[in-house]
Amino acid sequence: MLKIIDRYLIKTYLATYFFALLIFSIISMAIDFSEKVKSFLDTNCTVGEILFDYYLGFVLYMAGLLMPLYTLIAVVFFTSRIAFNAEILSILNAGVSFSRLMRPYLIAASVVATLHFSFNHFVIPEFNKVRLKFERTYVWTDQERGKSANLHMMLSPDTKVFIQGYNKNNQTATGMRIEKFVGNKVISITEAQTAKYKDDKQKWELQNYTVRSFDGMKETFEKHTKPLDTLINLSPQDFIWYHNQNEEMTSFELIEAVERDRIRGLLTSRQYSIEFHRRTADAFTNIILTIIGLAVAGRKVRGGMGLHLAIGIGLGALFILLSKFTVTFASGGAVPVIVGIWLPNMLFGMVAAFLVFKAQK
């Protein structure tokens, strides 16, 4: 059962948190608008597209990205205020232990973490689809990083494809070569001068293709001039890649992309895996930073709220900086993805435990 003090602290926590979320969202919108207003004026996008297609997704994206920092600021802000008013000191003097005082904080932090988890994995990616489409159409028109020449890719563990050139306008590949092998032995090679993707059938039409089959020292050669519709584990989307396209994929889509690109031997599988684990780790960060915020701001000091806020913002900045470093190491393969993503939480978890041990009891 929640006591009066529990309900008071939970209500104050959540009210301060959502107020901080609102204020910082407005500030981030103002800064972003000042940077992109020229692009908005130079293109034919409408006000409705700017507000609902772009800024609705932008606010959710920034909220999901900085929720842990908002949590730390909110906890430090209202905890410092009630500590300055001697409310925490009165609670402790009444016989309430520090661990008991943490209970309402942890309940509220769990609510925020659950909300953050749900938004990160399911809600924000759906809004990012619309936001990023708007950005690529009206703002960042040169973000495409797709490869269109001399492309090597694994279609399956025993099938490899080489494409000499690809035209995304008519979805046609030239110089396609498909090799099938068992172990380290090639058993067949299919080569086509051109291959056109058919959207209605989701198949490739091979034109002027040849098939060479190998059975030991025996080789069979076939040449065909009649077009062939065949199913290949390849689509036009595989030739187009944006540096932030993992942000618009739901977690189920990320899991499928990790497995697909891992089989094909593409490095993007690591980026998708990093994004998937980041969404869970960021949600858990809210709980850790809540504990740190309580331990830092729960003690009444001469510097008051200003000193507590400075310490809290400094810790938040340090956490973000550490996260960027570890993500870079994980992206480059220097450390496993899980270690790179969860290492900041593990280190700051130890910091939280130390601060709780040293907190005013």
C-alpha positions as CSV (number, residue, x, y, z in Angstrom):
1,M,0.0,0.0,0.0
2,L,1.2,3.4,-0.9
3,K,1.5,5.9,2.0
4,I,0.7,9.6,1.8
5,I,4.4,10.4,1.4
6,D,4.7,7.9,-1.4
7,R,1.9,9.4,-3.3
8,Y,3.3,12.9,-2.7
9,L,6.8,12.0,-4.0
10,I,5.5,10.0,-7.0
11,K,3.1,12.8,-8.0
12,T,5.9,15.4,-7.6
13,Y,8.4,13.2,-9.5
14,L,6.1,12.7,-12.5
15,A,4.8,16.2,-12.6
16,T,8.3,17.7,-12.6
17,Y,9.5,15.1,-15.2
18,F,6.7,15.8,-17.7
19,F,7.1,19.6,-17.2
20,A,10.9,19.2,-17.9
21,L,10.0,17.1,-20.9
22,L,7.6,19.8,-22.2
23,I,10.1,22.7,-21.7
24,F,13.0,21.0,-23.3
25,S,10.9,19.7,-26.2
26,I,9.8,23.3,-27.0
27,I,13.4,24.5,-26.7
28,S,14.7,21.7,-29.1
29,M,11.9,22.5,-31.6
30,A,12.8,26.2,-31.5
31,I,16.5,25.4,-32.1
32,D,15.7,22.9,-34.9
33,F,13.3,25.3,-36.6
34,S,15.9,28.0,-36.7
35,E,18.3,25.7,-38.4
36,K,15.9,24.3,-41.0
37,V,13.6,27.3,-41.7
38,K,15.5,28.1,-44.9
39,S,14.9,24.6,-46.2
40,F,11.2,24.9,-45.3
41,L,10.9,28.1,-47.3
42,D,12.9,26.9,-50.3
43,T,10.7,23.8,-50.8
44,N,7.0,23.4,-51.4
45,C,6.2,21.6,-48.1
46,T,3.0,22.7,-46.4
47,V,2.6,23.9,-42.8
48,G,0.6,20.7,-42.1
49,E,3.6,18.6,-43.3
50,I,6.0,20.6,-41.1
51,L,3.9,20.3,-38.0
52,F,2.5,16.8,-38.2
53,D,4.8,14.9,-40.5
54,Y,8.0,16.3,-39.2
55,Y,7.8,18.0,-35.8
56,L,5.4,15.5,-34.2
57,G,8.0,12.8,-34.9
58,F,10.9,15.1,-34.0
59,V,9.5,15.8,-30.6
60,L,9.0,12.1,-29.9
61,Y,12.5,11.3,-31.3
62,M,14.2,13.9,-29.1
63,A,12.2,12.8,-26.1
64,G,13.2,9.2,-26.6
65,L,16.8,10.2,-27.1
66,L,17.1,12.4,-24.0
67,M,14.6,11.0,-21.6
68,P,17.3,9.8,-19.1
69,L,18.8,13.3,-19.0
70,Y,15.3,14.8,-18.4
71,T,14.8,12.2,-15.6
72,L,18.0,13.2,-13.9
73,I,17.3,16.9,-14.1
74,A,13.7,16.5,-12.8
75,V,14.8,14.3,-9.9
76,V,17.6,16.7,-8.9
77,F,15.3,19.7,-9.3
78,F,12.4,18.7,-7.1
79,T,14.5,16.6,-4.6
80,S,16.9,19.6,-4.1
81,R,13.8,21.8,-3.5
82,I,12.3,19.5,-0.8
83,A,15.7,19.0,0.7
84,F,16.2,22.8,1.0
85,N,12.8,23.0,2.7
86,A,14.1,20.3,5.2
87,E,11.4,17.9,4.1
88,I,13.8,15.0,3.5
89,L,15.6,15.7,6.8
90,S,12.2,15.5,8.5
91,I,11.4,12.2,6.8
92,L,14.7,10.7,7.9
93,N,14.3,12.0,11.4
94,A,10.9,10.4,11.6
95,G,12.6,7.0,11.4
96,V,12.2,6.4,7.7
97,S,15.2,4.7,6.2
98,F,16.9,5.9,3.1
99,S,16.0,2.6,1.3
100,R,12.4,3.2,2.2
101,L,12.6,6.7,0.9
102,M,13.9,5.3,-2.4
103,R,10.7,3.3,-2.9
104,P,8.5,6.0,-4.4
105,Y,11.4,7.2,-6.5
106,L,11.9,3.7,-7.9
107,I,8.1,3.3,-8.6
108,A,8.0,6.6,-10.5
109,A,11.2,5.7,-12.3
110,S,9.8,2.3,-13.3
111,V,6.8,4.1,-14.8
112,V,9.0,6.4,-16.8
113,A,11.3,3.5,-17.8
114,T,8.3,1.4,-19.0
115,L,7.0,4.4,-21.0
116,H,10.4,4.9,-22.5
117,F,10.8,1.2,-23.3
118,S,7.5,1.1,-25.1
119,F,8.1,4.3,-27.0
120,N,11.7,3.3,-28.0
121,H,10.7,-0.1,-29.4
122,F,7.3,0.5,-31.0
123,V,6.0,4.1,-31.1
124,I,8.9,6.3,-32.0
125,P,10.1,4.1,-35.0
126,E,6.7,4.4,-36.6
127,F,6.7,8.2,-36.3
128,N,10.4,8.2,-37.5
129,K,9.3,6.7,-40.8
130,V,7.3,9.8,-41.6
131,R,9.8,12.2,-40.1
132,L,12.8,10.8,-42.0
133,K,10.8,10.6,-45.2
134,F,10.1,14.3,-44.8
135,E,13.8,15.1,-44.1
136,R,15.0,13.1,-47.1
137,T,12.5,14.8,-49.3
138,Y,12.8,18.5,-48.2
139,V,15.9,18.9,-46.0
140,W,18.7,16.3,-46.4
141,T,18.3,15.3,-50.0
142,D,21.8,13.8,-50.3
143,Q,21.8,11.3,-47.4
144,E,21.5,8.2,-49.6
145,R,24.6,5.9,-49.0
146,G,23.5,3.0,-51.3
147,K,26.0,1.2,-53.5
148,S,25.3,0.8,-57.2
149,A,28.4,-0.7,-58.7
150,N,30.6,-3.8,-58.0
151,L,28.3,-5.1,-55.3
152,H,29.1,-8.4,-53.5
153,M,26.5,-9.9,-51.2
154,M,25.6,-13.2,-49.6
155,L,22.0,-14.3,-50.5
156,S,22.2,-17.3,-48.2
157,P,25.0,-19.2,-46.5
158,D,25.6,-21.1,-49.7
159,T,24.8,-18.5,-52.3
160,K,26.7,-15.4,-53.3
161,V,25.8,-12.7,-55.8
162,F,27.9,-10.1,-57.7
163,I,26.3,-7.2,-59.5
164,Q,28.4,-5.0,-61.8
165,G,26.0,-2.1,-61.9
166,Y,22.5,-1.2,-60.6
167,N,20.1,1.5,-61.9
168,K,17.6,2.4,-59.1
169,N,15.4,4.4,-61.5
170,N,14.3,1.4,-63.5
171,Q,15.3,-1.2,-60.9
172,T,17.7,-3.0,-63.4
173,A,20.9,-4.8,-62.6
174,T,23.6,-5.4,-65.2
175,G,26.3,-8.1,-65.0
176,M,24.6,-10.2,-62.4
177,R,26.5,-13.4,-61.3
178,I,25.0,-15.9,-58.8
179,E,27.3,-18.5,-57.4
180,K,26.1,-21.6,-55.5
181,F,28.6,-23.7,-53.6
182,V,28.8,-26.6,-51.1
183,G,31.7,-26.1,-48.7
184,N,34.5,-24.5,-50.7
185,K,33.3,-26.0,-54.0
186,V,31.3,-24.1,-56.6
187,I,28.4,-26.2,-57.9
188,S,26.7,-23.7,-60.3
189,I,27.2,-20.2,-61.7
190,T,24.3,-18.2,-63.2
191,E,25.2,-15.1,-65.2
192,A,22.8,-12.6,-66.7
193,Q,23.6,-9.6,-68.8
194,T,20.6,-7.8,-67.3
195,A,18.1,-8.5,-64.5
196,K,15.0,-6.4,-63.9
197,Y,13.0,-6.5,-60.7
198,K,9.3,-6.9,-61.1
199,D,7.3,-5.3,-58.3
200,D,4.1,-7.1,-59.1
201,K,5.7,-10.5,-58.8
202,Q,8.5,-9.6,-56.5
203,K,10.8,-11.6,-58.8
204,W,13.8,-10.8,-61.0
205,E,13.5,-11.3,-64.7
206,L,16.9,-12.6,-66.0
207,Q,17.6,-11.8,-69.7
208,N,20.3,-13.4,-71.9
209,Y,21.5,-15.6,-69.1
210,T,23.8,-18.7,-68.9
211,V,24.0,-21.5,-66.4
212,R,27.1,-23.5,-65.7
213,S,26.8,-26.5,-63.5
214,F,29.8,-28.5,-62.0
215,D,29.8,-32.2,-60.9
216,G,33.3,-33.0,-60.0
217,M,35.4,-32.6,-63.2
218,K,32.2,-32.5,-65.4
219,E,30.8,-29.2,-66.5
220,T,27.5,-28.4,-68.1
221,F,26.8,-25.2,-69.9
222,E,23.4,-23.8,-70.9
223,K,22.6,-20.6,-72.7
224,H,19.1,-19.1,-72.7
225,T,17.7,-16.1,-74.6
226,K,14.1,-16.4,-73.3
227,P,13.6,-14.3,-70.1
228,L,13.2,-16.1,-66.9
229,D,11.3,-14.9,-63.8
230,T,13.1,-16.2,-60.7
231,L,12.9,-15.6,-57.0
232,I,16.1,-14.2,-55.6
233,N,16.7,-13.1,-51.9
234,L,17.3,-9.6,-53.1
235,S,15.2,-6.4,-53.4
236,P,15.7,-2.8,-54.6
237,Q,15.8,-1.7,-51.0
238,D,19.0,-3.6,-50.5
239,F,20.8,-1.2,-52.8
240,I,19.7,1.9,-50.8
241,W,21.0,2.7,-47.3
242,Y,20.7,5.8,-45.2
243,H,22.9,6.3,-42.2
244,N,19.9,6.7,-39.9
245,Q,17.5,4.2,-41.4
246,N,17.8,1.9,-38.3
247,E,15.9,4.6,-36.4
248,E,12.7,4.0,-38.5
249,M,12.6,0.3,-37.9
250,T,10.6,-1.3,-35.2
251,S,12.3,-3.8,-32.9
252,F,10.8,-6.7,-34.8
253,E,12.1,-5.3,-38.1
254,L,15.6,-4.8,-36.5
255,I,15.7,-8.4,-35.4
256,E,14.9,-9.5,-39.0
257,A,17.4,-7.1,-40.4
258,V,20.2,-8.3,-38.1
259,E,19.7,-11.9,-39.1
260,R,19.3,-11.0,-42.8
261,D,22.4,-8.9,-43.0
262,R,24.4,-11.2,-40.9
263,I,23.8,-14.0,-43.4
264,R,24.7,-11.7,-46.2
265,G,27.9,-10.7,-44.5
266,L,27.0,-7.0,-44.3
267,L,28.4,-4.7,-41.6
268,T,25.0,-3.0,-41.2
269,S,23.9,-6.0,-39.1
270,R,26.0,-4.6,-36.2
271,Q,24.4,-1.1,-36.5
272,Y,20.9,-2.7,-36.3
273,S,22.0,-4.8,-33.3
274,I,23.3,-1.6,-31.6
275,E,20.1,0.2,-32.1
276,F,18.0,-2.7,-30.7
277,H,20.0,-3.0,-27.5
278,R,20.2,0.8,-27.1
279,R,16.5,1.1,-26.9
280,T,16.3,-1.3,-23.9
281,A,19.5,0.1,-22.2
282,D,18.2,3.7,-22.5
283,A,15.0,2.8,-20.7
284,F,16.9,1.1,-17.9
285,T,19.1,4.2,-17.5
286,N,16.1,6.2,-16.1
287,I,16.2,4.0,-13.0
288,I,19.9,4.4,-12.4
289,L,19.9,8.1,-12.9
290,T,16.9,8.4,-10.6
291,I,18.9,6.8,-7.8
292,I,21.9,9.0,-8.5
293,G,19.7,12.1,-8.6
294,L,18.2,11.3,-5.2
295,A,21.5,10.5,-3.6
296,V,23.1,13.8,-4.9
297,A,20.2,16.1,-4.2
298,G,18.8,14.5,-1.1
299,R,21.4,16.3,1.1
300,K,20.9,20.0,2.1
301,V,24.0,22.0,1.2
302,R,24.9,25.7,1.1
303,G,24.9,25.8,-2.7
304,G,21.3,24.7,-2.7
305,M,19.5,23.8,-5.9
306,G,22.1,25.5,-8.2
307,L,24.9,23.2,-7.0
308,H,22.7,20.1,-7.2
309,L,21.6,21.0,-10.7
310,A,25.2,21.6,-11.8
311,I,26.3,18.2,-10.4
312,G,23.3,16.5,-12.0
313,I,23.7,18.0,-15.4
314,G,27.5,17.3,-15.2
315,L,26.8,13.6,-14.5
316,G,24.2,13.5,-17.3
317,A,26.7,15.0,-19.7
318,L,29.4,12.5,-18.6
319,F,27.0,9.6,-19.1
320,I,26.1,10.8,-22.6
321,L,29.8,11.2,-23.5
322,L,30.6,7.7,-22.2
323,S,27.7,6.3,-24.1
324,K,29.0,7.8,-27.4
325,F,32.5,6.4,-26.7
326,T,31.3,2.9,-26.0
327,V,28.9,2.9,-29.0
328,T,31.8,3.9,-31.3
329,F,33.8,0.9,-30.0
330,A,30.8,-1.4,-30.5
331,S,30.3,-0.1,-34.0
332,G,33.9,-0.7,-34.9
333,G,33.8,-4.2,-33.5
334,A,36.4,-3.5,-30.7
335,V,34.0,-4.8,-28.1
336,P,30.8,-6.9,-28.3
337,V,27.6,-5.0,-29.0
338,I,26.0,-5.9,-25.7
339,V,29.1,-4.8,-23.7
340,G,29.4,-1.5,-25.6
341,I,25.8,-0.6,-25.1
342,W,25.4,-1.7,-21.4
343,L,28.8,-0.7,-20.1
344,P,27.7,2.9,-19.3
345,N,24.8,1.5,-17.3
346,M,27.0,-0.9,-15.4
347,L,29.6,1.8,-14.5
348,F,26.9,4.3,-13.5
349,G,25.1,1.6,-11.6
350,M,28.3,1.2,-9.5
351,V,28.4,5.0,-9.1
352,A,24.7,4.9,-7.9
353,A,25.5,2.2,-5.4
354,F,28.4,4.2,-4.0
355,L,26.4,7.4,-3.7
356,V,23.6,5.6,-1.9
357,F,26.1,4.1,0.5
358,K,27.4,7.6,1.2
359,A,24.0,9.4,1.2
360,Q,22.7,11.1,4.2
361,K,20.9,8.5,6.3
